[in-house]
């Protein structure tokens, strides 16, 4: 069983929006919204998982969230967001792991947030995880002042416990205005958020369910008054589940996140530039096109030993030329996707495609094209063919790796 406590944490409570530039009073905290603005959140979570009080494994989780404000009515912003989670396992014995992050799951969500932070959302959505944090009291605050508000976490326990619906865990959050604090070389008004959980839910419709949940979260949020949103946050958390079958699963870790403004991508211009570079650098069997996520460079017929993820000698030269192109767009993150032809089992296709994409991603990381936290790997198997699998030429084209320069 793959144990995951999706502590993407209060990073999702930071999904607010860019304001019109109004400067707020130093003691006033409110969310402001403007239709059409886009933001992304990048967070990392370092998590240790204990089974029956013994360390089972360590994981680093990378979360990328793209959000757009699609409408504003009565000071409420309607947000449409895509949440992408990826993971990198850390071997307990050696305390080392692979370089690249492996795609885990993607979630769509839509919700409203008012100026004080209250969220209105359909219960079918799994994201955001932490809801109604922060919630502000609607009055001026001085350093040292405290307030409380109700909030809750919503988790995806389908993989861990077989619980098919979003799982809600309530809490009371306690806040304290800390005054100005330093984040990345700049001072921001900051406040702490702490909550403790002691929850004994009833039985849930799953193969196993939590009979008792005990947890804690201690956060510092750095608020950008000039734009009416949080700039970043840091957190330490601990959550222990006593399960209906008598086992105990505990998650301990820390998280941090930062909200970044997303500039709009001119996909057509980017495709033209990269196509010209591909021709100039004489990179064969390579095409470029606009896709929903951004701009995809397709390395068709990249050569590996048969049925393995061992790249043939000489293929690195092709990746070196691709790296030269990617270095021109360092402000954008990258998705490396692996694809196979329709041969073998579906499970085998998926595993091989992910392994080959990982080889390419790790090579780009070693070449310092991007840091490991800015490249995500995903295997697609044979589910996205670009040619006919009934011909040798079509299968050759389908055995490919695609490097997508992401818009968000």
Order of alpha helices (4+ residues) and beta strands (2+ residues): beta-beta-beta-beta-beta-beta-beta-alpha-beta-beta-beta-beta-beta-alpha-beta-beta-alpha-beta-alpha-beta-alpha-beta
